[in-house]
Amino acid sequence: MKITDLAKIPEQEVSHNPAIKKKVMLSLGDLPHLTNFSQAFFAPGQVAGSHSHIDMCEVFFVESGLGNIRINGIDYQLNPGVCIAVEPGEVHEVSNTGNTDLILTYFGLRT
């Protein structure tokens, strides 16, 4: 068992843009197949650049704010309540297109 309190977790840099911060609630090794369970905070205009994962699915849930996720060149709007699963090999980029923070809760699963 592992219990975490989001309010007590220190912020870390997101690997695809160190200006974007995240709080990692679960890390690789905490649960089988899980690479992370985190919450990321994108300030207006911030972008996590295009990338893909060969051996991982990622699932993003929009807590608040407005944004865009581009998957394999197609844009999808991000707004509160939207959940998007990105499959292994899909090139994706996340950006905050709104005037307030875009807050995403997300996790990765090894395939």
N, C-alpha and C positions, 0 to 999 in steps of 0.2 A: 504494500500500500504506500502511496505517496500523496500527501496533501500539500497544496501550494496556495498561497494568498497573493493574488495579483498585485495588491497594494504594496507588498513587501519585496517583490522581485525587482532587481536592478535592471535598468535598460541596457540593451546591447545594440550594436550596429547590425543592420541587415546586410548580408554579404553582397547583394547586387547593387547597393547604394548605401555607403556608410552614414550618410546624412539622415537616413530613415532609421527610426528606432523601433525595437521590439522588446517584448518581455516573453521569455521562454518558460512555459509552465511545465512542460515535459520534454526531455531530450532523448537523443538516440541512446538506446539501451534501457530506458525506463520501462518500455513495453515492447513486446515482440512486434516487429515490422514497422513500428512508429519511428519516424526520423525526428519529429518535433511536433509540439502543440504550442502555438505562440499567438501573441497579439501584436500587430504592427500598427504604427502610427505614422501616417503620411501627412505632412504639412501641405497646404495648397501648392500645386505645381510640382511636387516631388514625384519622381519616376523611379521604379525599380526596373532597370533595363532588361532588354530582351535576353532570354536564356531558356534552356530546356534541361530536363533531367532524364537521363537514359533509363534509370532504374527506380524511378519514384513517381507516384501520383501525388498531386497537391490538391487540397480542397480549401477554398476560400469562402468565408462567410462575412458579409458586410454588416458590421455593428452600427456604424453611423458614417455620414458623409456621402459624397458623390465621387465617382471615379470611372475609370475605363480599364478594361483588361483586353488586350489584343492577344488573340490566340491564333497562331498560324496565319497572321495577316488580317484576321477578321476582328472588328471591334465589338465589344459587348459592354453595355452600360452597367455600372455598379451603383446600387442604391441600397439603403437599409433593407435587410431581409433576404437579399439575393445570395444564393449559394452556387458556386461554380467549381466543378471538378476538372482539373487539368491532367490529361493522360501522359504517360511517359513519352518523351520525344516531341511533345507539342511545344513549340516556341511561344513563350508568353512574356508579356510586359504589363505591369500594373502602374497606373498613374492616377493622381488626385486631380480631378478636373473641377472641383468645387472651391468654395471660399472658406471652408472649415476643414478640420482634420478628417481624413479618411481613416477609419479604424477597422481593420480586418482581423478576424480570428481565423487561424489557418492551421492545418496539419499536413504532414507528409507521411506516405506509406511506401515502404520498399516493395518493389514488385518481384 
